[in-house]
């Protein structure tokens, strides 16, 4: 048996949810995973396959408003705290509820998951250009990355625990359309590490994407969304960050293979 076979890496990738072009994101991330032929990937739309998650070498998620049960939250926390790594992307930390006045609330109904992730999405300002600053230029995950501008959703969040912030963006203003819309000036994590006992989460908030047919879950469904939004996916630096995130996730696996 060769070393390559011995070092097969079992990955669980959860891609599902609302208001995003999940098909696009799923394909792009799968293509990145396929750059290493040791990867054996199982793809799910939610967290219901607990056995697969528990057996995975590492976990990747790209979701929006995918709500785990309490049992699923506990399995996710135990998975990370036992020494595994979780690469969480964009809307993984989002839970959305449309109110009678049309505004969007972010109910705190999955506290175990959000405490594991280190954050919960609360709101974002209108999609418009903003600058992403490098906080720790010598850290391997962002080494060589310079300050850049992106047009994406800037996540305004409720933070949990001690975060090791690698990229951040400043915001001062309103998040119109959300219940919690007033946000004083502050720097918000864009890429961070969150240690959970023996394991770790790497969270990247960039990566919004939307196609023509992704707004049918609105209270008043929109059958055809006029614009295709790719946001940070149009930037080479975003793919650099994704590749480094995947390498970060698998490096701990390979130490123990």
C-alpha positions in Angstrom: 0.0 0.0 0.0 1.5 3.4 -1.0 1.7 6.4 1.2 -0.8 8.3 -0.9 -3.4 5.6 -0.3 -2.6 5.6 3.4 -3.1 9.4 3.5 -6.6 9.4 2.0 -8.5 12.4 3.5 -12.2 12.0 4.2 -14.0 15.3 4.0 -17.6 16.2 4.8 -18.8 19.3 2.8 -22.2 20.8 3.7 -23.6 23.1 1.1 -27.2 24.2 1.4 -29.7 26.9 2.3 -31.4 30.0 1.0 -30.8 33.2 -0.9 -27.5 32.1 -2.4 -26.3 30.3 -5.5 -25.4 27.2 -3.6 -24.9 25.3 -6.9 -22.1 27.7 -7.9 -20.4 27.8 -4.5 -20.6 24.0 -4.2 -19.0 23.4 -7.6 -16.2 26.0 -7.0 -15.3 24.5 -3.6 -15.4 20.9 -5.0 -13.0 21.9 -7.7 -10.6 23.3 -5.1 -10.9 20.1 -3.1 -10.2 18.0 -6.3 -6.8 19.7 -6.6 -5.6 17.1 -4.1 -6.5 13.6 -5.3 -6.3 12.2 -1.7 -9.6 13.9 -0.9 -12.7 11.7 -0.6 -15.6 14.1 -0.3 -19.2 13.5 0.8 -21.6 16.4 0.2 -24.8 17.1 2.2 -27.3 19.9 2.4 -27.6 20.0 6.2 -26.2 18.6 9.4 -28.4 15.5 9.7 -25.8 12.9 8.8 -24.2 12.9 12.2 -22.3 9.7 11.6 -20.6 11.2 8.5 -19.6 14.3 10.4 -18.2 12.3 13.3 -16.1 10.2 11.0 -14.8 13.0 8.8 -11.2 14.1 8.8 -12.3 17.7 8.5 -15.5 19.7 7.8 -16.3 22.4 5.3 -19.6 24.4 5.3 -21.2 26.9 2.9 -24.7 27.5 4.0 -27.4 30.1 4.7 -30.2 29.7 7.3 -29.5 26.0 7.7 -30.6 25.4 11.2 -29.1 22.5 13.2 -31.0 20.7 15.9 -29.7 20.8 19.5 -28.3 17.3 19.0 -26.6 18.3 15.8 -25.1 21.4 17.5 -23.7 19.3 20.2 -22.2 16.8 17.7 -20.5 19.8 15.9 -19.1 21.2 19.1 -17.8 17.7 20.2 -16.4 17.2 16.7 -14.3 20.3 16.9 -13.4 20.1 20.6 -12.1 16.6 20.2 -9.3 17.9 17.9 -10.8 18.4 14.5 -10.9 21.4 12.2 -13.9 23.1 10.6 -13.6 25.5 7.7 -16.7 27.6 7.8 -17.6 29.9 5.0 -19.9 32.9 4.5 -23.4 32.3 5.8 -22.7 29.3 8.0 -23.4 31.4 11.0 -26.7 32.8 9.8 -30.2 32.2 11.0 -32.8 34.5 9.4 -36.4 35.3 10.2 -38.6 37.6 8.2 -40.8 39.8 10.4 -44.3 41.2 9.7 -42.8 44.6 8.8 -40.5 43.0 6.2 -37.3 43.4 8.2 -34.9 40.5 8.8 -34.2 39.3 12.3 -31.4 37.0 13.5 -32.9 34.9 16.3 -30.4 33.3 18.8 -31.8 29.8 18.6 -28.6 27.8 17.9 -26.3 29.0 20.7 -24.1 25.9 20.9 -23.3 26.1 17.2 -22.6 29.9 17.3 -20.4 29.6 20.3 -18.5 26.9 18.5 -18.1 29.0 15.4 -17.2 32.1 17.4 -19.8 34.3 15.8 -23.4 34.7 14.7 -24.4 36.8 11.7 -26.8 39.6 12.7 -26.9 42.0 9.7 -25.1 43.4 6.7 -25.1 46.8 5.0 -26.0 47.0 1.3 -23.6 45.1 -0.9 -21.0 47.7 -1.9 -17.2 48.0 -2.1 -15.2 47.9 1.2 -11.6 47.4 2.1 -10.3 44.3 3.8 -7.3 44.9 6.0 -4.6 42.4 7.0 -4.3 42.2 10.8 -1.5 39.7 11.1 0.6 39.9 7.9 3.1 37.3 9.1 0.5 34.6 9.8 0.7 31.7 7.2 -2.9 32.0 6.3 -2.6 35.6 5.1 1.2 35.9 4.5 1.7 37.9 1.3 -1.9 39.0 1.1 -2.2 42.8 0.9 -5.1 45.0 1.7 -7.8 44.6 -1.0 -11.2 45.9 -1.9 -14.2 43.7 -2.5 -17.8 44.1 -3.2 -19.5 41.7 -0.9 -21.7 41.3 2.2 -19.9 42.9 5.2 -20.9 40.7 8.1 -21.9 42.5 11.3 -21.9 39.9 14.0 -22.4 38.9 17.6 -19.0 37.5 18.6 -18.3 34.6 21.0 -15.1 33.8 22.8 -11.5 34.8 22.0 -11.0 35.2 18.2 -7.6 35.3 16.5 -8.5 37.8 13.8 -6.4 37.7 10.5 -8.5 39.9 8.2 -10.9 42.7 9.2 -13.1 45.5 7.7 -14.3 48.7 9.3 -17.9 49.8 9.3 -19.9 52.6 10.8 -23.6 53.1 9.7 -26.8 51.3 9.2 -27.8 47.9 8.0 -31.1 48.8 6.4 -33.7 46.0 6.2 -32.5 44.3 9.4 -34.1 44.5 12.8 -30.7 45.4 14.3 -29.8 48.1 11.9 -27.6 50.6 13.9 -23.9 49.8 14.0 -21.3 52.1 15.5 -17.8 52.3 14.1 -16.0 49.1 14.7 -13.6 46.6 12.9 -15.3 43.4 12.0 -13.6 40.0 11.5 -13.5 38.8 7.9 -11.1 35.9 8.5 -10.5 34.5 12.0 -9.4 31.4 13.9 -11.4 30.2 17.0 -9.9 27.5 19.2 -12.4 25.1 20.8 -10.6 22.9 23.3 -8.4 20.6 21.1 -9.8 21.7 17.8 -10.2 24.9 15.8 -12.6 26.7 13.5 -11.4 28.9 10.6 -14.2 31.3 9.5 -14.2 33.4 6.3 -17.2 35.7 6.0 -16.6 36.6 2.3 -18.1 34.7 -0.5 -21.7 35.9 -1.2 -23.1 34.7 -4.5 -26.6 34.7 -6.0 -28.1 33.6 -9.3 -31.3 34.3 -11.1 -33.3 31.6 -9.2 -32.2 32.0 -5.6 -34.8 34.3 -4.1 -37.9 32.0 -4.1 -37.8 31.5 -0.3 -38.7 35.1 0.4 -42.1 35.8 2.0 -43.1 37.1 -1.4 -41.1 34.8 -3.7 -39.1 36.4 -6.5 -39.1 33.9 -9.3 -36.3 35.7 -11.3 -33.6 37.8 -9.7 -32.3 40.2 -12.3 -28.6 40.3 -11.4 -26.0 37.5 -11.0 -23.8 38.3 -8.0 -20.4 36.8 -7.6 -18.8 39.3 -5.2 -15.4 38.0 -3.8 -15.6 35.0 -6.1 -14.4 37.4 -8.8 -11.1 38.0 -6.9 -8.0 35.8 -7.2 -7.2 36.6 -3.5 -10.5 34.9 -2.5 -9.4 31.7 -4.1 -6.0 32.1 -2.4 -7.7 32.3 1.0 -9.9 29.3 0.2 -7.0 27.2 -0.9 -5.1 28.1 2.2 -8.1 27.3 4.3 -8.3 23.8 2.8 -4.6 23.3 3.3 -5.0 24.4 7.0 -7.8 21.9 7.4 -5.9 19.0 6.0 -2.5 19.7 7.5 -3.6 18.6 10.9 -5.1 15.4 9.4 -1.9 14.5 7.6 0.1 14.8 10.8 -1.9 11.9 12.2 -2.2 9.7 9.1 
